Amino acid sequence: MSGFNMKVTPEIEQLTEICYANSQIALDLYGKYDVKRGLRDLNGKGVLAGLTRVSNIVANREEDGKTIPCKGELFYRGINIEDLTAGFIQAGRFGFEETTYLLLFGALPAPQQLEDFKKLLAQQRCLPRNFVRDVIMKAPSKDMMNTLSKSVLTLYSYDTNADDISLPNVLRQCLNLISIFPMLSVYGYQAYSHYIKGKSLYIHHPSKELSTAENILRMLRPDKKYTKFEAAVLDLALVLHMEHGGGNNSTFTTHVVTSSGTDTYSTVAAALGSLKGPKHGGANIKVVKMINDMKKHLHDITDEEEIEAYLVKLLRKEAFDRAGLIYGMGHAIYSVSDPRAQVFKGFVEQLAKEKGREKDYKLYHTIERLAPQVIGRERHIYKGVSANVDFYSGFVYSMLDLPLELYTPMFAIARIVGWSAHRMEELINMNKIIRPAYKNVQETVAYCPLEQRGQKEL
């Protein structure tokens, strides 16, 4: 028996050409049948596909019958994200666990409720016996999102009630996944780092006394050491990435797959597959790589004319990956500002000073100011452009010494909370499988017997 084929052969290339030729759809047909490509209209507004109480995104206001872009706002269960984060930051406490309670149960916890909930999550922070050895250490992958998906699907085999979708059982499963996502992600990276990159192997157990953010840094670093401020910034990053409405790709995937009645592990694995995509969860990696490329090609990273010229090259597909994008700039919904980026920015500057990265921060800040002007000149767009949360999150992760391979898993560690809240909401309110319509535009073709078929030209 031959081995697993990992090469694209000439035969496969030829078959791909046939597939491409017979699968293309004329672009004018989308307009003819009023198809909302990407489930968005021509102005970028999403098609209304459901209702939610989990979160709300405000990017426009109605004025005299017109839609006017406004300062972006994000609400978790009706609470403004700026007020929510200011509340726990000013009190000097971590916010991940508190915000998880809010998103899942719809209200902020009282002091004793918060303590009890922290203990519950800490008790759940445990993997099945030998899971690390038998699953995570076997066949490590260079992509931690695939490793995470593999681990989640394998956990199905360890759950004696895996297919039970009653609300208490689904909540149990969700709380367990929220608790162990940091372990699955960090341990997956440690296995990759050891077996594929040849580095030392560190498997540190999490501490029940520490917060989620603290445990991530404890498990990742060889000496388990971190500063309180480092953990606080990572905690804030997780809170800001936790939830972003029911229409983002991975959360909508959660709703769609949940509506089929399938198990929690399959649902979360599907959401992970969506988040892995560079158009969704991988944007902060692109920002960091773009900035690194810019620094290689600029003679002076403080020269605004040089920076602006590079940004123009990016848009004209003459620099970096030649995709024509300035990564981290712009958002599907926000135009004037992304509230998550606004909350994050002050802490990014403070961390940059602590880490001696002030020059890098100034470069980011300059790009944030210049990019909208450059995009406005080079492109005809229907709305304004501003920095999104991913513009700064990758910079933060680099200052926290997180490896690039863990950037998107950090997103998943946060967003599993939002997915869980939406899965519960879907199970509570809907009993109908989500099934949008697709119009067929293939003409009818008569069946041709095998012996009469010739080798057709493409």
C-alpha positions in Angstrom: 0.0 0.0 0.0 1.4 3.4 -1.0 1.9 6.1 1.6 -0.3 9.2 2.2 0.0 11.3 -0.9 1.0 14.9 -0.1 1.8 16.0 -3.7 -0.4 17.6 -6.3 0.1 15.4 -9.4 -0.4 16.5 -13.0 -3.6 14.4 -13.0 -5.0 16.4 -10.1 -4.0 19.7 -11.7 -5.9 18.6 -14.9 -9.0 17.6 -12.9 -8.8 20.9 -11.0 -9.0 22.7 -14.3 -12.1 20.7 -15.3 -13.6 21.5 -11.9 -12.9 25.2 -12.2 -14.3 25.4 -15.7 -17.5 23.7 -14.8 -18.1 25.5 -11.5 -17.7 29.2 -12.4 -20.8 31.4 -12.1 -21.1 34.6 -14.0 -20.9 37.6 -11.7 -23.8 39.4 -13.3 -26.1 36.6 -12.2 -25.6 37.6 -8.5 -27.1 41.0 -9.3 -29.8 39.5 -11.5 -31.1 37.3 -8.7 -30.4 39.8 -6.0 -28.0 37.4 -4.2 -26.5 38.9 -1.0 -23.0 37.6 -1.5 -21.4 36.9 1.8 -24.8 37.4 3.3 -24.2 41.2 3.0 -25.8 43.8 0.9 -23.9 46.3 -1.4 -23.3 48.6 1.6 -21.8 45.8 3.6 -24.8 45.5 6.0 -25.4 41.9 7.0 -28.6 40.1 6.2 -30.7 39.7 9.3 -30.7 35.9 10.0 -31.5 35.8 13.7 -32.0 37.5 17.1 -29.7 37.5 20.1 -29.4 38.9 23.6 -25.7 38.1 23.9 -24.1 41.2 22.4 -24.7 44.2 20.3 -22.5 46.2 17.9 -23.3 49.8 17.1 -21.5 51.4 14.1 -24.2 53.6 12.6 -27.1 55.8 13.6 -30.2 56.7 11.7 -30.7 60.4 10.9 -33.4 61.8 8.6 -33.8 58.4 7.0 -30.1 58.1 6.3 -27.6 55.7 7.9 -24.7 57.8 9.3 -21.4 56.1 10.5 -20.7 56.8 14.1 -18.2 56.0 16.9 -18.2 52.2 17.3 -19.7 50.7 20.4 -19.8 47.1 21.7 -22.2 45.9 24.4 -21.9 42.6 26.3 -25.4 41.6 27.5 -26.4 45.3 27.3 -23.3 46.6 29.1 -20.9 48.9 27.2 -17.5 47.2 26.8 -15.7 50.4 27.9 -17.7 50.5 31.2 -17.2 46.8 31.7 -13.5 46.8 31.3 -13.0 50.0 33.3 -14.9 48.3 36.1 -12.6 45.4 36.7 -9.4 47.2 35.7 -10.0 50.1 38.2 -10.8 47.5 40.9 -7.5 45.8 40.1 -9.0 42.4 39.3 -8.9 40.1 36.3 -12.0 40.2 34.1 -12.1 37.0 32.1 -14.0 34.9 34.6 -16.4 37.7 35.5 -17.2 38.4 31.8 -17.6 34.7 31.1 -20.3 34.6 33.7 -21.9 37.7 32.2 -22.1 36.4 28.7 -23.3 32.9 29.7 -25.9 33.9 32.3 -26.9 37.4 31.2 -26.0 39.4 34.3 -22.9 40.4 36.2 -22.2 38.1 39.2 -22.5 39.1 42.8 -19.2 38.8 44.8 -20.1 35.3 46.1 -21.4 34.2 42.7 -18.1 35.3 41.2 -16.0 33.4 43.7 -18.1 30.2 43.3 -17.9 30.5 39.5 -14.1 30.9 39.6 -13.9 27.7 41.8 -16.1 25.9 39.3 -13.9 26.8 36.4 -10.8 25.9 38.3 -12.2 22.4 39.1 -13.0 21.9 35.4 -9.4 22.9 34.5 -8.3 19.2 34.2 -7.7 16.9 31.2 -8.5 13.2 31.1 -5.8 10.9 32.4 -2.9 10.5 29.9 -4.7 12.8 27.4 -1.6 14.9 27.0 0.6 11.9 26.3 -1.9 9.9 24.2 -3.5 12.7 22.1 -1.6 16.0 22.3 1.9 14.6 22.1 1.0 12.3 19.2 1.3 13.6 15.6 1.9 17.3 16.6 0.9 19.8 14.0 2.6 23.1 13.0 -0.9 24.6 13.1 -2.2 24.9 16.6 -5.8 25.5 15.5 -5.8 22.0 13.9 -4.2 20.6 17.1 -7.0 22.3 19.1 -9.7 20.9 16.8 -8.2 17.4 17.0 -8.2 17.6 20.8 -11.7 18.9 21.0 -13.0 16.1 18.8 -11.1 13.5 20.7 -12.6 14.7 24.0 -15.9 13.4 22.6 -14.6 9.9 23.1 -14.0 10.6 26.8 -17.4 12.0 27.5 -20.0 9.4 28.5 -22.8 11.8 27.6 -21.3 13.4 24.6 -24.5 13.4 22.4 -26.8 14.6 25.2 -27.9 18.2 24.1 -30.0 18.9 27.2 -29.2 22.4 28.5 -27.5 21.3 31.8 -25.3 18.8 29.9 -24.4 21.3 27.2 -23.6 23.9 29.8 -21.3 21.4 31.6 -19.5 20.7 28.3 -19.1 24.4 27.5 -17.7 25.2 30.9 -15.3 22.3 30.6 -14.1 23.5 27.2 -13.8 27.1 28.4 -11.6 25.9 31.3 -9.3 23.6 29.3 -8.8 25.6 26.1 -5.7 27.3 27.5 -4.2 23.8 28.3 -5.1 22.3 24.9 -3.5 25.3 23.1 -0.4 25.8 25.2 0.4 22.0 25.5 -0.2 21.6 21.8 2.4 24.4 21.1 4.8 22.8 23.6 4.5 19.5 21.7 5.1 21.2 18.4 8.0 23.2 19.8 9.7 20.0 21.1 9.0 17.4 18.5 9.2 19.6 15.3 11.4 22.5 16.3 13.7 20.5 18.6 13.3 22.7 21.7 13.0 21.7 25.3 9.6 20.3 26.4 7.7 22.1 29.2 4.4 20.8 30.6 3.4 23.0 33.5 0.2 22.2 35.4 -2.3 25.1 35.8 -2.9 26.5 39.3 -6.4 26.6 40.7 -5.6 29.8 42.5 -4.7 31.7 39.3 -6.8 33.4 36.7 -7.1 32.2 33.1 -4.6 34.8 31.8 -2.1 34.1 34.6 -2.3 30.3 33.9 -1.6 30.9 30.2 1.6 32.7 31.0 2.5 30.2 33.7 2.1 27.2 31.4 3.8 28.8 28.4 7.0 30.2 30.0 9.8 27.8 31.1 10.3 29.6 34.4 6.5 30.1 35.0 7.2 33.7 35.8 5.2 36.8 34.6 4.4 40.3 35.9 0.9 41.3 37.2 0.7 43.9 34.4 1.5 41.3 31.7 -1.3 39.1 32.9 -3.6 42.1 33.2 -3.0 43.1 29.5 -3.5 39.5 28.3 -6.7 39.2 30.4 -8.0 42.4 28.7 -7.1 41.0 25.3 -9.1 37.9 26.1 -12.1 39.9 27.3 -12.1 42.1 24.2 -12.0 39.0 21.9 -14.7 37.0 23.7 -17.7 38.0 21.7 -18.7 40.0 18.7 -22.3 39.4 17.7 -24.0 36.4 16.1 -23.1 37.3 12.6 -19.3 36.9 12.7 -18.2 33.8 10.7 -17.3 31.5 13.5 -20.3 32.4 15.8 -22.7 32.1 12.8 -21.1 28.7 12.2 -21.9 27.8 15.9 -25.5 28.7 15.3 -25.8 26.8 12.0 -24.2 23.6 13.3 -26.1 23.8 16.7 -29.4 24.0 14.8 -28.7 20.6 13.3 -28.9 19.0 16.7 -25.3 17.8 16.8 -23.0 17.5 19.8 -21.0 20.3 21.5 -17.6 18.9 20.4 -18.6 18.8 16.7 -20.1 22.3 17.0 -17.0 23.8 18.6 -14.6 22.0 16.1 -16.6 23.6 13.3 -16.3 27.0 14.8 -12.6 26.5 15.2 -12.3 25.6 11.6 -14.0 28.9 10.7 -11.8 30.9 13.1 -8.6 29.4 11.7 -9.2 31.2 8.3 -7.0 34.2 7.7 -10.0 36.3 6.8 -11.3 35.8 10.3 -9.0 34.8 13.2 -5.6 35.1 11.6 -5.5 38.8 10.9 -3.2 39.7 13.8 -0.5 37.4 12.5 -0.7 39.2 9.2 -0.3 42.5 10.9 2.8 41.4 12.7 4.4 40.0 9.6 3.4 43.1 7.6 5.1 45.4 10.2 8.2 43.2 10.2 8.4 43.4 6.4 7.9 47.2 6.6 10.8 47.5 9.1 13.0 45.5 6.7 12.3 47.8 3.8 12.3 51.2 5.5 15.5 53.1 6.0 13.9 55.1 8.9 10.8 53.8 10.7 10.1 57.3 12.0 10.0 58.9 8.5 6.3 59.5 7.8 6.9 59.9 4.0 8.7 56.5 3.9 5.9 54.9 5.9 3.2 56.4 3.7 5.0 55.3 0.5 5.1 51.7 1.8 1.4 51.8 2.6 0.7 52.9 -0.9 2.8 50.0 -2.2 0.7 47.6 0.0 -2.5 48.8 -1.6 -1.0 48.6 -5.1 0.1 45.0 -4.5 3.7 46.0 -4.7 4.8 45.0 -1.1 4.6 42.3 1.5 2.2 39.5 0.3 0.9 41.6 -2.6 -2.7 41.1 -1.5 -3.5 44.7 -1.8 -4.4 45.0 1.9 -3.2 47.0 4.9 -3.8 44.4 7.6 -5.5 45.5 10.8 -7.1 48.5 9.1 -10.9 48.4 8.5 -13.7 46.2 9.7 -16.8 44.6 8.2 -19.0 46.7 10.5 -17.0 49.5 12.2 -15.9 52.5 10.2 -15.3 55.5 12.5 -13.7 53.4 15.2 -13.5 49.9 16.7 -14.2 50.3 20.5 -12.0 47.3 21.3 -9.0 48.9 19.7 -9.8 52.2 21.6 -9.9 50.3 24.9 -6.7 48.4 24.1 -4.6 51.2 22.9 -3.6 52.8 26.2 -2.5 49.5 27.7 -0.5 48.7 24.5 1.4 52.0 25.0 2.1 51.3 28.6 3.3 47.7 27.9 5.5 49.0 25.1 7.2 51.4 27.6 7.7 48.5 30.0 9.2 46.3 27.3 11.4 49.0 25.7 9.4 48.9 22.5 8.4 52.6 22.3 9.7 52.9 18.7 7.6 50.1 17.6 4.5 51.5 19.3 5.2 54.9 17.6 5.3 53.1 14.2 2.0 51.4 14.9 0.5 54.7 16.0 1.8 56.4 12.8 0.3 53.7 10.6 -3.0 54.0 12.4 -3.1 57.7 11.6 -1.8 57.5 8.0 -3.5 54.4 6.7 -7.1 55.8 6.5 -5.8 58.8 4.5 -3.9 56.5 2.1 -6.8 54.2 1.7 -9.1 57.1 1.1 -7.0 58.4 -1.7 -6.2 55.0 -3.3 -9.6 53.2 -3.0 -13.3 54.1 -3.5 -14.9 52.7 -0.4 -18.4 53.0 0.9 -17.4 53.7 4.5 -14.6 55.0 6.6 -11.6 53.0 7.8 -10.1 52.7 11.2 -7.8 50.4 13.1 -9.4 47.2 14.4 -8.6 45.2 17.5 -6.3 42.9 15.5 -4.0 45.8 14.6 -2.8 46.0 18.2 -3.4 42.5 19.5 -0.5 40.9 17.5 1.8 43.6 18.8 0.7 42.9 22.4 1.2 39.1 22.0 4.7 39.7 20.6 5.6 41.9 23.6 4.3 39.1 25.9 6.6 36.7 24.0 3.8 34.6 22.7 4.8 32.6 19.7 3.1 33.4 16.4 1.6 29.8 16.4 -0.5 30.8 19.5 -2.0 34.1 18.2 -5.1 32.5 16.7 -5.6 30.0 19.6 -5.6 33.0 21.9 -8.5 34.3 19.9 -10.2 30.8 20.3 -9.5 30.7 24.1 -11.5 34.0 24.3 -14.2 33.3 21.7 -15.2 29.9 23.1 -17.1 31.9 25.7 -19.1 33.7 23.0 -19.7 30.5 21.1 -20.9 28.8 24.2 -23.4 31.6 25.0 -24.7 31.5 21.4 -25.0 27.7 21.4 -27.1 27.8 24.6 -29.2 30.6 23.1 -29.8 28.6 19.9 -30.8 25.5 21.8 -33.1 27.6 24.1 -34.9 29.5 21.4 -34.9 27.6 18.1 -36.1 24.2 17.0 -35.5 24.6 13.3 -32.4 23.8 11.3 -30.8 26.8 9.6 -31.1 26.4 5.8 -30.6 29.4 3.5 -31.5 29.1 -0.2 -29.1 28.8 -3.1 -30.5 29.2 -6.6 -29.4 26.8 -9.3 -28.0 28.4 -12.4 -26.9 25.2 -14.2 -28.8 24.4 -17.4 -30.4 21.0 -17.8 -28.2 18.5 -19.6 -29.3 15.2 -21.2 -27.7 12.0 -19.8 -25.1 10.6 -22.1 -24.3 6.8 -22.0 -20.7 5.9 -21.1 -19.8 4.4 -24.5 -20.9 7.6 -26.3 -18.8 10.0 -24.2 -15.7 11.5 -25.7 -12.8 13.3 -24.0 -14.1 16.9 -23.9 -12.0 19.9 -24.4 -11.9 22.4 -21.4 
